[in-house]
Every structure is written in C-alpha cells, then in structure tokens.
C-alpha cells in the first residue's frame, strides 16, 4: 500500500523535524534503536556500514563513478578518554587505508568524539595526530561543526592545526549569526571552509530561526567563500542555492577545480550525478560505525524527503 496525503503530511514536517532533533539527543532512545533488529535495513541508505571495510568498499565504488568522499567514523560526546583514543585509532586506520589505496578521500572528525568534553588537552593531542598524518598522506581532516556550545573551541583548534600542519578544513554553519565574522577571519588566514546550513537545535538569540533566513545567509557566505576562500566546499542539496552558486562561478570565471560541492551519501543521488556530469567536483560524506543514531536522526530532521523515505520503508515492513 502506498503512502497517501503527502501534502497533508508536509504540514507536520516542522513538528517532525523538532521531534527527530529531540530524539537525536536522547541516550535511552539511542540504546534502544541502535540495538534494533531492523536498524540496518532502515539506515543502509545513509550509513555505509558498521566497519571500515564497509566504508572503503563504498568509497572505492564512488571513486569509480567520479566522486570524492569524506569518511566519518560515527561517534560524538564521548565520556571516557579510552573512547576518544579509540576514535583516534579508527581514524588513523582510515587515513592509512586512504593513503595506501590512493583513494580520493578525506576524514570528517568531531572534536567531542576526540574527548573535548573530558580534556581539551587530550582532544588537541588527538587532533594533532590526525592532522599530522593527514598532511603526510596528502589529504585533510574536515573538522565537523557541532552545536554552538563548541564553536569557539572547535575553531580555535582548527586555526591552530591548520597553521601547524596545513591539512584542516573548518566547517561553518550558515544558521549562526556569528558565521559571517568567522568566515572573514578564516578567509584572511587561508583556512579552507566547508559551509553547511546547520543541523542542531539552536535558540533564535544566536541563530536564524526560519529556513528563508538560513538560505539567504548560506548564499551570502557562499559567495564570500567562492570569491575569497581557500578551496571551499558547499554542503547543500538545495537546487536553487546550487544554481546560484553555478551562476556566480560562471560570472566570476571561477575554475571548476577551485571549489567543490559536498553532499550526504544516499541523499539526492540524481543531483549528485547531474553536478558530476556537468564537470563539478562532488564529495560525498560517507558515515560508518556502530554509533550511527544521532547522525541518522539529524539527517531525518534536515530534509522532509528523508522523513518520507523512512516512513515508506517502515510501512513496507
């Protein structure tokens, strides 16, 4: 049986977004769902697998199709240094394989996964190891941005590691009011930036509260990065914004290899193909690992089509 009333369902999307963001923060829900027997079937569109080898299989295939990739070993907000060490070791293994197999990949890392909430010193040490290894491997560390509680510390570490190793790309969220000044400094210091809209619950005192304002902020920041940035990445699946990017690039005579689009594995495959076929660089964000729940819930919250996809699969049983 097919889902009906898609238009009526769309009226509930704001509620569903809020609900999924709330659930992404619930540890009890995470334990229950991650252990569910149907979890793999529901997540396989967005999650490459549980093991590094699963993720490598995916990026080998993507490389054969002309895509770049960024590997994200899922995990965040660790509460023990042993878990932060395990994250560092997992990423070292990923960098080693990327280097040995000459895969067109980077790694995407969260500072809370490297122990920021436990020890900033330990986190910096872990990030230093990864940035140094990435530089030696000819790739980079993409420093994923988390909630606004971590923005200052994340960017401070990004500036330090880029100055030391030259292998960092910072991430900026367009929904934060502060992002314009952050991007100005990053451009002046020649730190590469990946621009995204933002996927965390933030109060209107510090973040644009509506989609229209977030989109407008993204476009302003995107044009700044295309004009002044160091090999920026534009993380969006929005057709209208992508068309504005391409129009700006053509008008300014910006080379196709001077920037890239970044999209999520499993989301808007049609758009990924169109951009690739048009000669654009497209990097796919490829997550893997056991701790998939918070990431998966935020992907459902970000885009109504993802929610509808999940509902259809739940209905099919």
Secondary structure, 3 states (H helix, E strand, C coil): CCCCCHHHHHCCHHHHHHHHHHHHCCHHHHHHHHCCCCHHHHHCCCECCCCHHHHHHHHHHHHHCCCEEEEEECCCCCCCHHHHHHHHHHHHHHHHHHHHHCCCEEEEEEHHHHCCCCCHHHHHHHHHHHHHHHHHHCCCEEEECCCHHHHHHHHHHHHHHHHHHCCEEEEEECCECCHHHHHHHHHHCCCEEEEECCCCCCCCCCECCCHHHHHHHHHHHHHHHHHHCCCCEEECCCHHHHHHHHHHHHHHCCCCCCCEEEEECCCCHHHHHHHHHCCCCEEEEEEECCCCHHHHHHHHHHCHHHHHHHHHHHHHC
